[in-house]
């Protein structure tokens, strides 16, 4: 898992932030490009850590929450 993927998972897991995010919002908040955010999200989806809930909208899965809770 890349550092960016870790940051995306943590951002999606924050209760103060909307539970469903777009690559553009993630990119803005993490100061990365939208293209990079989208690429990382697609990899996280492939790993089952994030799910696509609608076109361009993502949220963390229970597996993603378990991953960031690991020591």
Beta strands, then each sheet from edge to edge (+ up, - down):
strand 1: 50-54
strand 2: 57-60
sheet 1: 1+ 2-
end
